Amino acid sequence: MEHYWTAYSDATGAVVNVNGEIAGYIVRLPADAVRPETAQHDPLMRQWLAHLERDPSPAGQRALFGRTWLGKETGERPSEVQAAVWIEAKRAYLELRPSLRRMYYCQRNFSIQRDVLASLGFVDIGLPETMIDGERHETLMLDFGPGSVDGWISRLVAGEVGAGDAELLDLASQALRVNGAQVPLTKLEFGVMHYLTMRQNSVVSRADLLADVWGTDYQGGSNVVDVVVRSLRIKMGCRAGELETVRGTGYRLARQSTGPPV
């Protein structure tokens, strides 16, 4: 933390209470601002950068790393410090729009905040827990989607007011929304659908799906992708046409978001 405080003065901040005393701090910085020496010494940064290299954001779109935050008295537990940190994070979102695509976030224990974060779209991307000073650190990631922060806000507003089925995939419940009903997905079905949603309107190859959803250790055939896609189309019902087959290449989720303007 001393390294971040001295090397990234614009990426660190203190939370001050009404008496002017430091009550907590935050470290968050854009992925493209991380220096080689930081990644060398911080295993969590190495893991996040490696994930971005394996699964890059579309050209011109950026990622933000929420490296850590702590309250002096409450640690990672819900508190006024946490509220201040989350508001500051939203300010960073707005500053980086419309190029911000992802937010990586870590804690030692998500058990209390996991449901709230899931409702905002944060998901487990399958990264192993990282051990730092004998403490396990977990990672969740928010993909804002092709519309960046504005699109994300539109989806949240649409969910609050019940504005139809603009978004097909419900990240919080890992299910599809079809005709106002939730359709549960298996782990692989959700993985494929989430991967395609993150790359909406772009063609995704079977090889990429196998590598990033099934994992690099998978040794089976590529036909498993076709099986999962067929199952997804059945569950999508009247919206099955949105999941297109691109002959000789792979698949594309073609639907455009129709959430209300913000």
C-alpha positions as CSV (number, residue, x, y, z in Angstrom):
1,M,0.0,0.0,0.0
2,E,2.9,2.4,0.6
3,H,4.0,1.7,-3.0
4,Y,0.6,2.7,-4.3
5,W,0.5,5.8,-2.1
6,T,3.8,7.1,-3.3
7,A,3.7,5.9,-6.9
8,Y,0.1,6.7,-7.8
9,S,-0.9,9.8,-5.9
10,D,-3.8,10.4,-8.3
11,A,-5.1,6.9,-7.7
12,T,-5.2,6.9,-3.9
13,G,-7.4,8.8,-1.6
14,A,-8.2,9.2,2.1
15,V,-11.7,9.2,3.6
16,V,-12.0,12.0,6.2
17,N,-14.6,12.1,9.0
18,V,-16.5,15.1,10.3
19,N,-13.6,15.9,12.7
20,G,-11.1,16.0,9.9
21,E,-9.5,12.7,10.9
22,I,-8.5,10.0,8.4
23,A,-11.1,7.2,8.7
24,G,-10.2,5.1,5.7
25,Y,-8.5,5.0,2.3
26,I,-9.0,3.8,-1.3
27,V,-6.7,2.7,-4.1
28,R,-8.1,2.4,-7.6
29,L,-6.5,3.1,-11.0
30,P,-7.0,2.4,-14.7
31,A,-5.5,-0.8,-15.9
32,D,-3.4,1.0,-18.6
33,A,-1.8,3.1,-15.8
34,V,-0.3,0.1,-14.0
35,R,3.5,0.1,-14.2
36,P,5.7,-3.0,-14.7
37,E,7.2,-2.7,-11.2
38,T,3.8,-2.7,-9.6
39,A,2.7,-5.9,-11.4
40,Q,6.0,-7.5,-10.5
41,H,5.4,-7.1,-6.8
42,D,1.6,-7.3,-6.5
43,P,0.2,-10.8,-7.3
44,L,-3.4,-9.5,-7.6
45,M,-2.4,-7.0,-10.3
46,R,-0.5,-9.7,-12.2
47,Q,-3.7,-11.8,-12.1
48,W,-5.9,-9.0,-13.3
49,L,-3.5,-8.0,-16.1
50,A,-3.2,-11.6,-17.2
51,H,-7.0,-11.9,-17.3
52,L,-7.2,-8.8,-19.5
53,E,-4.5,-10.2,-21.8
54,R,-6.4,-13.5,-22.2
55,D,-9.8,-11.8,-22.5
56,P,-9.2,-8.2,-23.7
57,S,-11.8,-5.5,-23.8
58,P,-12.8,-4.3,-27.2
59,A,-10.5,-1.8,-28.9
60,G,-10.7,1.7,-27.3
61,Q,-12.4,0.5,-24.1
62,R,-10.7,0.6,-20.8
63,A,-10.7,-1.2,-17.4
64,L,-10.6,0.2,-13.9
65,F,-8.9,-1.7,-11.0
66,G,-10.4,-1.2,-7.6
67,R,-7.4,-2.5,-5.8
68,T,-8.4,-2.0,-2.1
69,W,-10.3,0.1,0.4
70,L,-10.4,-0.1,4.2
71,G,-12.1,1.7,7.0
72,K,-9.9,2.4,10.0
73,E,-12.4,1.1,12.5
74,T,-14.6,-1.2,10.3
75,G,-12.2,-2.8,7.8
76,E,-14.2,-4.0,4.8
77,R,-17.5,-4.1,6.7
78,P,-20.4,-1.9,5.7
79,S,-19.9,1.6,7.1
80,E,-19.9,5.3,6.3
81,V,-16.4,4.8,4.9
82,Q,-17.6,2.2,2.5
83,A,-20.5,4.5,1.4
84,A,-17.9,7.3,0.7
85,V,-15.7,4.9,-1.2
86,W,-18.5,3.6,-3.4
87,I,-19.7,7.2,-4.2
88,E,-16.1,8.1,-5.2
89,A,-16.0,5.0,-7.4
90,K,-19.1,6.2,-9.2
91,R,-17.4,9.5,-9.8
92,A,-14.5,7.7,-11.4
93,Y,-17.0,5.8,-13.6
94,L,-18.4,9.0,-14.9
95,E,-15.0,10.5,-15.5
96,L,-14.0,7.5,-17.6
97,R,-17.2,7.3,-19.7
98,P,-17.7,6.5,-22.5
99,S,-14.6,4.4,-22.8
100,L,-14.9,2.5,-19.4
101,R,-15.9,-1.1,-20.1
102,R,-14.8,-3.1,-16.9
103,M,-14.4,-2.7,-13.2
104,Y,-12.3,-5.2,-11.3
105,Y,-12.8,-5.3,-7.5
106,C,-11.3,-7.3,-4.7
107,Q,-12.0,-7.9,-1.1
108,R,-10.9,-10.5,1.5
109,N,-14.5,-11.4,2.2
110,F,-17.5,-10.6,-0.1
111,S,-20.0,-12.5,2.0
112,I,-21.8,-9.3,3.3
113,Q,-21.7,-7.3,0.1
114,R,-22.0,-10.0,-2.5
115,D,-25.7,-9.7,-3.1
116,V,-25.6,-5.9,-3.4
117,L,-22.7,-6.2,-5.8
118,A,-24.5,-8.8,-7.9
119,S,-27.5,-6.6,-8.2
120,L,-25.1,-4.0,-9.8
121,G,-23.8,-6.5,-12.2
122,F,-20.6,-7.7,-10.5
123,V,-19.9,-11.4,-11.2
124,D,-17.3,-14.0,-10.3
125,I,-15.1,-14.5,-13.4
126,G,-13.5,-17.6,-12.1
127,L,-10.1,-16.2,-11.0
128,P,-8.5,-18.2,-8.2
129,E,-8.3,-16.6,-4.7
130,T,-5.0,-14.7,-4.4
131,M,-3.0,-15.1,-1.2
132,I,-1.4,-11.9,0.1
133,D,0.3,-11.9,3.5
134,G,-1.6,-15.1,4.4
135,E,-5.0,-13.5,3.5
136,R,-7.2,-14.7,0.7
137,H,-8.4,-12.1,-1.7
138,E,-11.4,-12.7,-4.0
139,T,-12.2,-10.9,-7.3
140,L,-15.5,-9.8,-8.8
141,M,-15.8,-7.9,-12.1
142,L,-18.4,-5.6,-13.6
143,D,-18.8,-5.5,-17.3
144,F,-20.6,-2.2,-18.2
145,G,-21.4,-3.5,-21.7
146,P,-21.1,-1.9,-25.1
147,G,-22.9,1.2,-23.9
148,S,-20.3,1.8,-21.1
149,V,-21.5,3.6,-18.0
150,D,-24.6,5.1,-19.6
151,G,-25.7,1.7,-20.8
152,W,-25.1,0.2,-17.4
153,I,-27.2,3.0,-15.7
154,S,-30.0,2.4,-18.2
155,R,-30.1,-1.3,-17.4
156,L,-30.2,-0.5,-13.7
157,V,-33.0,2.0,-14.2
158,A,-34.9,-0.4,-16.5
159,G,-34.7,-3.1,-13.8
160,E,-36.0,-0.7,-11.1
161,V,-39.0,0.4,-13.1
162,G,-39.7,-3.0,-14.7
163,A,-39.2,-1.7,-18.2
164,G,-39.7,-4.9,-20.2
165,D,-37.1,-7.4,-21.3
166,A,-34.5,-5.0,-22.7
167,E,-31.7,-7.1,-21.2
168,L,-31.8,-10.8,-21.9
169,L,-29.3,-11.9,-19.2
170,D,-30.0,-11.3,-15.5
171,L,-26.5,-11.3,-14.0
172,A,-27.6,-11.2,-10.4
173,S,-29.6,-14.4,-10.7
174,Q,-27.6,-16.0,-13.5
175,A,-30.8,-16.5,-15.5
176,L,-32.4,-15.4,-18.7
177,R,-35.3,-12.9,-18.8
178,V,-37.9,-14.1,-21.3
179,N,-41.4,-12.6,-21.5
180,G,-41.1,-11.3,-18.0
181,A,-40.1,-14.6,-16.5
182,Q,-36.7,-15.9,-15.3
183,V,-35.3,-19.0,-17.0
184,P,-32.5,-20.7,-14.9
185,L,-29.2,-21.5,-16.6
186,T,-26.6,-24.1,-15.9
187,K,-23.1,-22.9,-15.0
188,L,-21.8,-23.5,-18.6
189,E,-24.9,-21.9,-20.2
190,F,-24.5,-18.8,-18.0
191,G,-20.7,-18.7,-18.9
192,V,-21.4,-18.8,-22.6
193,M,-24.2,-16.3,-22.5
194,H,-22.3,-13.9,-20.3
195,Y,-19.3,-14.2,-22.6
196,L,-21.4,-13.4,-25.7
197,T,-23.2,-10.6,-23.9
198,M,-19.9,-8.9,-23.0
199,R,-19.1,-9.0,-26.8
200,Q,-22.6,-8.1,-28.0
201,N,-22.8,-7.8,-31.8
202,S,-19.3,-9.2,-32.2
203,V,-18.5,-12.6,-33.6
204,V,-17.1,-15.0,-31.1
205,S,-15.3,-18.2,-32.2
206,R,-15.8,-21.6,-30.7
207,A,-12.1,-21.7,-29.9
208,D,-12.4,-18.6,-27.8
209,L,-15.5,-19.9,-26.0
210,L,-13.7,-23.2,-25.2
211,A,-10.6,-21.3,-23.9
212,D,-12.3,-18.7,-21.8
213,V,-15.5,-20.5,-20.6
214,W,-14.4,-24.2,-20.4
215,G,-10.8,-23.2,-19.6
216,T,-7.4,-23.8,-21.1
217,D,-7.2,-27.3,-19.5
218,Y,-10.2,-28.6,-21.3
219,Q,-9.3,-31.5,-23.6
220,G,-12.7,-32.4,-25.2
221,G,-14.1,-31.6,-28.6
222,S,-15.6,-28.3,-29.8
223,N,-19.0,-29.8,-30.3
224,V,-19.8,-29.1,-26.6
225,V,-20.2,-25.5,-27.6
226,D,-22.9,-26.3,-30.1
227,V,-24.7,-28.4,-27.5
228,V,-24.8,-25.5,-25.0
229,V,-25.9,-23.0,-27.7
230,R,-28.7,-25.3,-28.8
231,S,-29.8,-25.5,-25.1
232,L,-29.6,-21.8,-24.8
233,R,-31.8,-21.2,-27.9
234,I,-34.5,-23.5,-26.4
235,K,-34.5,-21.5,-23.2
236,M,-34.5,-18.2,-25.1
237,G,-37.8,-19.1,-26.7
238,C,-39.1,-16.3,-28.8
239,R,-35.7,-14.5,-28.5
240,A,-33.7,-17.5,-29.8
241,G,-33.0,-15.6,-33.1
242,E,-30.8,-13.1,-31.2
243,L,-28.2,-15.9,-30.9
244,E,-26.9,-16.1,-34.4
245,T,-24.6,-18.7,-36.0
246,V,-21.8,-17.3,-38.1
247,R,-21.0,-20.0,-40.6
248,G,-17.4,-21.3,-40.3
249,T,-16.6,-19.0,-37.4
250,G,-18.8,-19.2,-34.3
251,Y,-21.6,-17.2,-32.8
252,R,-22.9,-13.7,-32.2
253,L,-25.4,-12.2,-29.8
254,A,-27.0,-9.6,-32.1
255,R,-29.6,-7.9,-29.9
256,Q,-29.2,-4.2,-29.2
257,S,-30.0,-2.9,-25.7
258,T,-33.3,-0.9,-25.7
259,G,-33.1,0.3,-22.1
260,P,-34.6,3.8,-21.4
261,P,-32.4,6.9,-21.9
262,V,-30.7,8.4,-18.9
